[in-house]
């Protein structure tokens, strides 16, 4: 629980239950500072957090038989500034990504040295002959030197979480007169998305709500460096059943950097940011909600559909998943705002990361659209995004106050 938050311990027991608290200065039961109280058959107990710390609520049936201990952890209230701004994303991978095989015309016929060496699509080449690769432009010089001296290259690469090595003998492309690996490679990616939050106290941000993958291999990009920049929406391709639409946007001319990209996880991109970006609807931070606080019912999202102006749009949360560990599909949302539907048809690509607000709190971010029903899609809980940003609002999930 956050400081000052109220919650209910739902006993739902058919008998009278006695509840005692070991640290009444941490939590108060039914608005009282007493050490114990009673819950009637089928009733629940209101608990209010007072200050940071941990307390145990002990439940006894008939006031005698030990039934359950509910652990309550109270943490300081956390506030961040909701985003909604469209951002440009520029990412440079931590190595060189293999995105295809290239056939070279040699005297013996067409061959791909990279494929023969066992390199696969999605492999991330980190070193050639022990040289750390920082840019794709470095590769040609190393390959040319190895080919001219008729020596194979020692290739170090990552495949998933494994680090592997192989030997690759460059092939000579007689047509172009150069030595080649027989691979299509890429070291960077760019696109647009939506800023979810900025945390001024910690100087960090979160965006997108889902991992960035390479367009060819669909493997997550391992970030070497990157930046988010100002972006402006120029037009919208509307979503239709079976065909998601997209925001068309440009990086603004001045190319102002808003922040760095340090991590690319299942819940989006995260990094440093030193001030609240322009066009924010909020000048001050607002509270965030634990996953347990999110309820089915009305909510709103913040996003841009024209230029750089963030707008509010009505949505309905139609399903909330019970999650005690980080998972991406936390809630199902449905766009109900007729203005947004008329402009976009529902959720479109580039809208991922749009903050979801409920009862004045930031509760999550839009992540995916349902292809066959673009008015609906998934959202993730803000709790998991904050953790990936390095902001821990709870070290465990023992603050779930359902005693059942």
Protein Blocks (a to p, Z undefined) as FASTA:
>chain_A
ZZhiacdddfkpabdcddddfblmlpccehiabfbdcddehiacddddfbgcddddddde
hhlacfbdcddddddddddddehiacddddddebjddfbdcddddfkbccdfklmnopae
hiacfbgghiacfbfklmmmmmmmmmmnopacdddddehjbccdddddddddfknopace
hiacdfbdcdddddfbdcfknopacehjiacddfklopacddfbdcddddddfbdcddde
hiacdddddddfklpafbdcfbdcfkbccdddfbdcehiabfbdcddddfklpccddddd
dddfehjbccddddddfbdcddfbdcfblbccddfbfklmmmnopaaehjaopacdeehi
afbdcfbdcfklmkbccdddfklmmmmnopafbfbfklpcbdZZ
